[in-house]
Amino acid sequence: MLLQESGEMYLETILILSQKMAHVRAINIGEEMGYSKPSVSRALKILKLNSYIEVDASGFITLTRTGREVAEKIYERHQVLSEILIRIGVDPQIAIEDACRMEHVISDTSFQAIKDFIKK
């Protein structure tokens, strides 16, 4: 299933939180993203239904292999695009916000071309 931008954002947030804490719960995601508990619950239900996450009996959320692949792809795009924008003189806060929007719409081909260009 093709994820919408919001689903990608949830997966990226779960990845980032899992790097900061031992166990990620819905409350942590809501706090990080600034979303209400019902919104987070709906999104997590969809992600679980589509096998992007697993939720154990204690409510701890983990990414499946597929979920981790998507999250890492989006996170890499965010980091690279933010860095490029900052390097060319964009204010860091604006660069981070713009990269957050760009990371969801840029094609794999264009993103790979950017990475190849940076390596040169």
C-alpha positions as CSV (number, residue, x, y, z in Angstrom):
1,M,0.0,0.0,0.0
2,L,1.2,3.5,-0.9
3,L,1.5,5.7,2.2
4,Q,0.2,9.2,2.4
5,E,2.5,12.0,3.7
6,S,0.9,11.7,7.2
7,G,1.7,8.0,7.4
8,E,5.3,8.6,6.4
9,M,5.5,11.3,9.1
10,Y,4.3,8.9,11.7
11,L,6.8,6.3,10.7
12,E,9.6,8.8,10.7
13,T,8.6,10.0,14.1
14,I,8.5,6.5,15.5
15,L,12.0,5.9,14.1
16,I,13.4,9.1,15.7
17,L,11.7,8.3,19.0
18,S,13.0,4.8,19.0
19,Q,16.5,6.1,18.7
20,K,15.9,8.3,21.8
21,M,14.0,5.9,24.1
22,A,13.7,2.2,24.8
23,H,10.0,2.0,24.3
24,V,7.7,4.1,22.1
25,R,4.0,4.5,23.0
26,A,1.2,6.4,21.3
27,I,1.4,9.2,23.9
28,N,5.1,9.8,22.9
29,I,4.1,10.1,19.3
30,G,1.3,12.5,20.0
31,E,3.5,14.7,22.2
32,E,6.3,14.7,19.5
33,M,3.9,15.5,16.6
34,G,1.5,17.7,18.5
35,Y,-1.5,15.6,17.7
36,S,-4.5,14.5,19.8
37,K,-4.8,11.0,21.2
38,P,-7.7,10.1,18.8
39,S,-5.8,11.3,15.8
40,V,-2.7,9.2,16.8
41,S,-4.9,6.2,17.5
42,R,-6.5,6.3,14.1
43,A,-3.2,6.7,12.3
44,L,-1.6,3.9,14.3
45,K,-4.5,1.6,13.5
46,I,-4.0,2.2,9.8
47,L,-0.3,1.6,10.0
48,K,-0.8,-1.6,12.0
49,L,-3.5,-2.8,9.5
50,N,-1.0,-2.3,6.7
51,S,1.9,-4.0,8.5
52,Y,4.1,-1.0,9.0
53,I,4.1,-1.2,12.8
54,E,3.5,-3.8,15.5
55,V,1.9,-2.9,18.9
56,D,2.5,-5.3,21.8
57,A,0.3,-6.0,24.8
58,S,2.0,-3.2,26.8
59,G,1.2,-0.7,24.0
60,F,4.9,-0.5,22.9
61,I,5.2,0.3,19.2
62,T,7.8,-1.0,16.9
63,L,8.4,-0.7,13.2
64,T,8.1,-3.8,11.0
65,R,10.9,-4.3,8.4
66,T,8.7,-2.6,5.8
67,G,7.9,0.3,8.2
68,R,11.6,0.7,9.1
69,E,12.6,0.9,5.4
70,V,10.0,3.6,4.7
71,A,11.0,5.5,7.9
72,E,14.7,5.4,7.1
73,K,14.1,6.5,3.5
74,I,12.1,9.5,4.7
75,Y,14.5,10.4,7.5
76,E,17.5,10.2,5.1
77,R,15.7,12.5,2.7
78,H,14.9,14.9,5.5
79,Q,18.5,15.0,6.7
80,V,20.1,15.4,3.2
81,L,17.6,18.0,2.0
82,S,17.9,20.1,5.2
83,E,21.7,20.0,4.9
84,I,21.7,21.1,1.3
85,L,19.3,24.0,2.0
86,I,21.4,25.1,4.9
87,R,24.6,24.9,2.9
88,I,23.1,27.2,0.2
89,G,22.2,29.8,2.7
90,V,18.7,29.0,3.8
91,D,17.9,29.8,7.5
92,P,18.2,26.5,9.4
93,Q,14.6,26.6,10.7
94,I,13.2,27.3,7.3
95,A,15.4,24.7,5.7
96,I,14.1,22.0,8.2
97,E,10.5,23.0,7.5
98,D,11.0,23.0,3.7
99,A,12.9,19.7,3.8
100,C,10.0,18.2,5.8
101,R,7.6,19.0,2.9
102,M,10.0,18.2,0.1
103,E,10.9,14.7,1.5
104,H,7.5,13.4,0.7
105,V,7.2,14.5,-2.9
106,I,10.6,14.2,-4.4
107,S,11.1,11.2,-6.7
108,D,13.6,8.5,-5.9
109,T,15.4,9.5,-9.2
110,S,15.7,13.1,-8.3
111,F,16.8,12.4,-4.7
112,Q,19.5,9.9,-5.9
113,A,20.7,12.6,-8.4
114,I,21.0,15.1,-5.5
115,K,23.0,12.5,-3.4
116,D,25.3,11.8,-6.4
117,F,25.8,15.5,-6.9
118,I,26.8,16.0,-3.3
119,K,29.4,13.2,-3.5
120,K,31.2,15.0,-6.3
